[in-house]
Amino acid sequence: MKLDCMVLANWGQMYPGSYEFGEKTLLTGESGSGKSTMLDAIQTVMTAAYPGVYSYNPGQDEVTQGQRRGGKTKRTLESFIVGADRNSFSRVDGAHGYVAAVFRPDVNEDSAKTFTAIVGVSARVDGTGDRRDAKLERLELIIVDDAALALDDFMVDAERGEYVAVEDIVRRLKARYPRVNSFEAHKRDYMCALYGRFRGRGSAPWDEAQNAAKAWCQSIAYRPIGSVNDLVRDDILEFNAKNLQESISRISELMQQVTNLKREGKRLEDAVQQLDVLTAVTSKATAAYEELVLHELLQARLHQRNDNERIEKELGRKAEANARATRYEDLERERKKEREQLDERRIALSAQLSGIRAYSDKMKLEADLGRLTESASATLSALGASVTAAARLDNVARHLLGKPIPDQFPQLRTAVEAVARSLGATSLDRLTGLRDVLVEASSERPLNPSRLEQLAEGFRNSNDGLSEVYHRLVGTEQSVAMALAAEERSLESRRDSVEATIRELDATKQRLSTGGGDYPRETVPALELIRTRLPGAEVQVLCDLVEPLSLEWQPAIEGYMDGARFNLIVRQEFEAQAIELLQGVRSRCRVIQGAHCLKSANAARVPADSIIHELHTDNPIAKAYLIDQFGAVVKVRSTEELRFTSRGVTRDGKGSGSRTMFTSGSKSLVFGKAAREAALAEYGQKLDAAAQQARELEALNEGLKEVRRSLNGLKEPAFNAAPLGALAADIEHVQRSLSQLDLSEASELADELKQLKGELAELDTSIQAAQRAVVLADQEVEAAEEIIKTVRGRYDSRLRDVQLQTSRLARLCELNVQRTYPLMAQRVDVMLEDRRLDVAEVQQLLTTSLLVLPDQLLGDVRGLLADYNATARQEERFEAIPMLFEPASFEPYYSALLKLGAAAGELHQSMKSVGLYNNREEIEGAERSFHDVFTKQFCVEIKTKVDDGIRTLRQLNIELENLKFGGEKFSIDWTRWVPEYEEYYSFFKAVAELSESGDGEDSVDLFGKSELSEKHLLVRDRLRALLLDQDQDRASRELMRIADYRNYRQYEIWSHSSDGSRIGLSTWGTGSGGQLETPAYIVRAAVVTNRLKVFEKGPSLKLLVNDESFSKMDEQRARAVLRFLSDGLRLQVVSSMPTRNAGPLRDEFNREYSVSRAKVEANGELDFVTDHDERILKTDRMRALWEAQRAQAREQAALDFEAAEPRPQTGSTASEKSPDTLAPEVAA
């Protein structure tokens, strides 16, 4: 079957008409004149513009389908109908157009019949201005059997250029021809019918039709030959990239699904376990706080009950004391009456005795002795006190001297050294002996005058140096006491500083343990302020939302960002309120303009080497802020490069910006979990060191307290023993006088008086005892009243405490709906009634356990929450429990813990109810599905493609065996493997064998226990890694490369000579570019003849079209190829080439269309049409003309050469030679 003619109506700018084709038809014209437009018309009939098969204007590769390039109009079927040229149209109102091809049987094709294939199209121009495009409205595909149609069949009005509407063409043709087959817009059906008729049948299988059409279209364009391997790979072997890409995408999607399901299942399992622990510890924390509240209420109730019971007790005690006082008052009155009677008798006896002189003297001397004894005893007592004070002074001084003074107390050391010097100037040692004498003298009655005189002498000069020692110890200037006060003030300041450091370090550690960062000092109160005043703002710190992807770049990047790491992020609608709130407290913290960043951030502008590629965040505001503010900061390799980088940073921490360079490395890292863990460890060490320092300072403080205690109560000794001498003489005189008195006359009266005095003394003792008993009773009453007053005085505070604790319990029950106040209060009542705990025991329980346990468990919850949030998805994370500074109570934390416990419990149940968590069958089913798809649609399919490719080449070699070019034949060799791909093929083959040997329909588990070798397992894992690669573009390209079966072999084309020798075309030199062109045309022709079944029995299409033909061949090779195609293969040839290249080959063609642009006044929006000049060429006469032209050219060249390069005059001269004899020499 050959192309007889083409009918064009409204096709591009071509004149409507019939274009006949000969055995060898030449299309000539300048570039852009319209040659390819005619070839595209042929393609349209041959392919119905089927996607992936046709390629308009393939010789120039001007515009790929559906795209624009270089400002040219994309060539589409509809664009030809409306006459599109750039953004102008010759049929701007739309049109109906037709391309029809009449095919006639070749010689000896009796079973084939003439038919006309028609593509009818209606199209319109859509859009406005520069955005106009051609739009397809209707497509009609028709084959009219046993008929050769002409332009008149499509025309309505020739003068107006009006053609039959596409929707009416079938009806019109059926009215004229009996065998009209309409396929509407079904391109597949049309192509199957078309290529079936080429074979003398009604239809052909789709694969056969598609392969034939594709091979025929690919043969049109000239393609440069890179290598023999590329020629076979790209021009011969078919490769459906689209289907393969879809298959790879499906496999990758399944693999991702399986992996994600497994990962999700494991994540759910881990999350459920974490939530189990988190909810349990949260419940413990809330229960601990509830116990604390209950016991604090119990303590308040105990205090109140104890106070009531104490009042009752003291009232009873007061009543009993009053009764006792009354009894002793009555006894006192009785004893006083008895004493009055005895005293009257004593007075009478005393009056009798006063009349006796000796008795009167005795009474006077005894009175004098009493006075002297009292004075001496007072002096002895004062001396005893001074001895004790001196002894304590000595002990304190010597204790200080023996105690090592730390270097931290230089002032104390100096003061103690002064005490040592003063102590050396005293004689305190001799006071030890005098102390014993003093004790004996004080205890003697009557006093011993001689011992008194001994003491008076012994204490002489005892005061020397004692005052100096005393003032060095406790004086007001340069004393130990003053030095101690100074050292205490200094130590207290250091202790306060260390305690403040410990509080700050502990707060930071707690914040880090709950997922927070190591913030600057001003950030913490700002966070607390916003969380308290604007809880809906959901304030966060930027550094807590960013994870580093490169540890080696992290210090430099964080140093460059510096304080920006601690900027605050709030919800967009709270940004204004947040900054106003911070301004109100004069905070210097910054709030990120989230809404502005989200609007202005452009990730497309971020350079590939930006530092933000080393950071990751899921928070949209944080991501937008990083892009907007730091996206332009690039990683720089050297300081020299940094000099000319506007904003950059080197790995070692040098940065640039604002036309300056600076150092930017940061030692304090805050991005990422690892940085927080490192900071947590660091702060733990700092906290331990600070605690150790605090303990050391406390030890020093205890030492100072000990010294202070030793100085307390020191008194300055003052020894004055001089009065003892005179008192001793007087006492001795009185004692001697008493011994000389004669008292015989008054002895009886004196004895009676003595007896009366004894009785009076007994009565006085009884009266005094009664009086003391009354006083004690009165004191007891007063004490009871004071206690009652005190207890009643704190009644209100006890009541307020009970009310406060009761309200706390009620508030707790309001916060926790699972707790009811009556039941909770009843627990307190039961504990009160049991009386198993008293106030001291409750206080001990509170101090040792209940007061600290909630905070301890809160810390555990924070740690568990931070660990959970670090691995949980964004939507499954819980808000961190806020850090409150010196909260009034645990209640805010209790509320947060309740919310966390409820949310965690709900999520826990939700996760446990997920089918993926409870049922593993879904994962197993997905795995089986993936294994089946991976095995059959990837491994086995690629192995099959490789094998099919070899079968294709074998068939082509059979085809090439029928083709002989001159004395040469060609064959394709595929025996050499590409080593890398041989490994893949070996793996795919092993998988296919496993699949074939499997039992029943069970899929092969390539990723479990399998019979694959170690080498194959490595290949499997490599493919698995690509299927799971996050960079899907890169992975897809690599998988496409592996899946492209054409890459698996090294191809060679052998040239076989008639003498039996052969040479590989890959060993030929490239020369001027024509050596491989001839074999390429032969091989490509073989591909086309193979697809079109030219050498098979029966009819076949014998049409080959070339665009930009023979552009890389010299004239001789081009002629040889043309004759091979036409005479050797008996193909009808249509060749397109520029006019300037057509001259030498024109005599090989018997028909020519010379195409050109012709200016016209108006062609729609255009000013030209595509004109053509049809010529019937007489081949023999053209060859004779070209031969004469060549002879004349050779003769003229010889004359020009002889004139430029005259021969030497040896023998005959050059002038004697004829031009005919010179020409061969010039040609040589």
Buried (B, 14 or more C-beta within 10 A) or exposed (E): BBBBBBBBBBBBBBEBBBBBBBBBBBBBBBEBBBBBBBBBBBBBBBBBBBEEBBBBBBBBEBBEEEEEEEEBBBBBBBBBBBBBBEBBBBBBEBBBBBBBBBBBBBEEBEEBBBBBBBBBBBBBBBEEEEEBBBBBBBBBBBBBBEBBBBBEBBBEEEEEEEBBBBEEBBEBBBEEBEEBBBBEEBBEBBBBBBBBBBBBBEBBEEEBBBBBBBBBBBBBBBBEBEBBBBBBBBBBBBBEEEEBBEBBEEBBEBBBBBBBBBEBBEBBEEBBEBBEBBBEBBBBBBEBBBBBBBBBBBBBBBBBBBBEEBBEBBBEBBEBBBEBBEEBBEBBEEBBEBBEEBBEBBEEBBEEBEEBEBBEBBEEBEEBBEEBBEBBBEBBEBBBEBBEBBBBBBEBBBEBEEEEBBEBBEBBBEBBEBBBEBBEEBEBEEBEEBBEBBEEBBEEEEBBBEBBBBBBEBBEEBBEBBBBBBBBBBBEEEBBBBBBBBBBEEBEEBBEEBEEBBEBBBBBBBBBBBBBBBBBEBBBBBBBBBBEEBEEBEBBBBBBBBBBEBEEBBBBBBBBBEEBBBBBBBBBEBBEBBBEBBEEEEBEBBBBBBBBBBEEBEEEEBEEEBBBBBBBBEBEBBBBBBBBBBBBBBBBEEEEEBEEBEBBBBBEBBBBBEEEBEEBBBEBBBBBBEBBEBBBEBBBEBBEEBBEBBEEBEEBBEBBEEBBEBBEEBBBBBBBBEBBBBBBEBBBBBBEBBEEEEEEEBEEBBEBBEEBBEBBEBBBEBBEBBBEBBEBBBEBBEBBBEBBEEBEEBEEEBEEBBEEBBEBBEBBBEBBEEBEBEEBBEBBEEBBEEEEBEBEEBBEBBEEBBBEBBBEBBBBBBBBBBBBBBEBEEEBBBBBBBBBEEEEEBBBBBBBBBBBBBBBBEBBEEBEEEEBBEEBEEBEEBBBBBBBBBBBBBBBBBBBBBBEBBEBBEEBBEBBBEBBBEEBBBBBBBEEBBEEBEBBBBBBBBBBBBBEEEEEEEBBBBBEEBEBEEEBBEBBEBBBEBBBBEEBEEBBEBBBEBBBBBBBBBBBBBBBEEEEEBEEBBEBEEEEEBBBBBBBBBBBBBBBBBBBBBBEEEBBBBBBBBBBBBBBBEEEBBBBBBEBBBEBBBBBBBBBBBBEBBEBBBBBBBBBBBBBBBEEEEBBBBBBBBBBEEBEBEEEEBEEEBEEEEEEEBBEBBBEEBEEEEEEEEEEEEEEBEBEEBBEEBEE
